[in-house]
Amino acid sequence: METTSSKVPRLAPEQIRRAADYVELVWQDQGSEEEKAALAEFHADGPELARLIGEFGALLLADYITVVPDEHADRESAYALGQLANVASRYLKRWCFAGGGAQTAWIAAGFLIECMQEVDQVHQFLTDVRGDAGTGYGAAAA
């Protein structure tokens, strides 16, 4: 499979895992005291969290949600999907880097959850992303 973008952010595996943990926490109910405390801990680092979710969102959009099978890579629809992912990634990153803090991170995570629900189960999707981070996929080259 080929990705639709060459401008994919490179995140360290621990950054990918942290972002995936946050998105999954937002996706869950957050009803327990432990979940509320974990969410508050993430939100304490609002501006940095928003930037991380912006980068993570760009990674998901380019390398996971819009992956095109090789046999379809030369079709016009693959090109259009790639351009749509580029635009969505660009605006998501701009918004997350604009300094919105925890509120921005929360809303951006909701956007990514909606995208993931269209292609897969959110929990399994994030599990796959975390596993790929451990193998160096999507991580910065050493």
C-alpha positions as a printed Julia matrix, in Angstrom:
142×3 Matrix{Float64}:
   0.0    0.0     0.0
   1.09   3.54   -0.61
   0.34   6.59    1.43
  -1.21   9.63   -0.1
   1.15  12.2     1.38
   4.89  12.68    1.6
   4.53  15.46    4.21
   3.65  13.14    7.06
   4.86  14.28   10.47
   7.4   12.04   12.12
   6.58  11.4    15.74
   8.57   9.4    18.25
   6.9    6.12   19.31
   6.19   7.51   22.8
   4.47  10.55   21.25
   2.3    8.3    19.1
   1.36   6.17   22.1
   0.57   9.26   24.2
  -1.63  10.74   21.49
  -3.39   7.4    20.91
  -3.98   7.07   24.68
  -5.51  10.54   24.76
  -7.78   9.96   21.76
  -8.94   6.66   23.24
  -9.65   8.34   26.57
 -11.74  11.0    24.81
 -13.56   8.23   22.93
 -14.42   6.38   26.15
 -17.13   7.5    28.52
 -14.78   9.11   31.13
 -17.27   8.15   33.83
 -14.86   6.76   36.4
 -12.75   8.87   38.73
  -9.59   7.29   37.24
 -10.61   8.3    33.71
 -11.45  11.84   34.83
  -8.07  12.13   36.58
  -6.23  10.8    33.51
  -8.06  13.3    31.3
  -7.22  16.17   33.67
  -3.57  15.13   33.6
  -3.53  15.28   29.8
  -5.33  18.64   29.8
  -2.8   20.15   32.21
  -0.43  20.34   29.23
  -3.05  21.95   26.95
  -1.0   23.81   24.31
   1.54  21.0    23.89
  -1.28  18.43   23.84
  -3.07  20.37   21.1
   0.1   20.45   18.98
   0.66  16.73   19.52
  -2.9   15.9    18.51
  -2.5   18.08   15.4
   0.61  16.14   14.36
  -0.99  12.81   15.3
  -4.09  13.71   13.3
  -2.0   14.5    10.23
  -0.28  11.12   10.63
  -3.6    9.28   10.91
  -5.14  11.08    7.95
  -2.17  10.48    5.67
  -0.92   7.04    6.69
  -3.91   5.22    8.11
  -7.27   6.65    7.14
  -6.42   7.47    3.51
  -4.15   4.57    2.62
  -4.84   3.53   -0.97
  -4.21  -0.04   -2.2
  -1.43  -0.29   -4.8
  -3.84  -1.39   -7.52
  -5.8    1.85   -7.11
  -2.9    4.26   -6.58
  -2.98   5.57  -10.15
  -6.71   6.31  -10.22
  -8.19   9.78  -10.04
 -10.12   8.87   -6.9
  -6.84   8.07   -5.1
  -5.48  11.46   -6.1
  -8.65  13.21   -4.87
  -8.51  11.29   -1.59
  -4.89  12.31   -1.15
  -5.7   15.96   -1.75
  -8.6   15.81    0.69
  -6.31  14.29    3.33
  -3.71  17.01    2.69
  -6.26  19.78    3.14
  -7.8   18.21    6.26
  -4.33  17.65    7.75
  -3.22  21.19    7.0
  -6.29  22.76    8.59
  -6.23  20.42   11.58
  -2.58  21.29   12.26
  -3.17  25.03   11.81
  -6.05  24.91   14.22
  -4.17  22.82   16.8
  -1.06  25.01   16.56
  -3.08  28.22   17.02
  -2.9   27.89   20.79
  -6.33  26.56   21.68
  -5.04  24.26   24.43
  -7.02  21.44   25.94
 -10.34  22.51   24.37
  -8.76  22.35   20.93
  -7.18  18.97   21.65
 -10.55  17.62   22.8
 -12.38  18.79   19.67
  -9.57  17.59   17.36
  -9.68  14.17   19.05
 -13.43  14.08   18.41
 -12.82  14.82   14.73
 -10.28  11.98   14.51
 -12.65   9.6    16.31
 -15.35  10.37   13.74
 -12.87   9.62   10.94
 -11.76   6.35   12.56
 -15.33   5.21   13.11
 -15.88   5.47    9.38
 -13.1    3.0     8.62
 -12.78   0.74   11.67
 -13.46   0.19   15.34
 -11.72   2.98   17.24
 -10.11   0.74   19.87
  -8.67  -1.7    17.31
  -7.58   1.16   15.09
  -5.61   2.8    17.94
  -4.17  -0.57   18.98
  -2.82  -1.0    15.46
  -1.34   2.52   15.48
   0.37   1.87   18.82
   1.78  -1.43   17.51
   3.14   0.25   14.39
   4.81   2.91   16.56
   6.73   0.16   18.35
   8.1   -1.07   15.04
   9.24   2.39   13.98
   6.41   3.07   11.51
   5.53   6.76   11.56
   8.38   7.49   13.95
  11.3    9.8    13.38
  14.31   8.16   11.8
  17.06   7.57   14.3
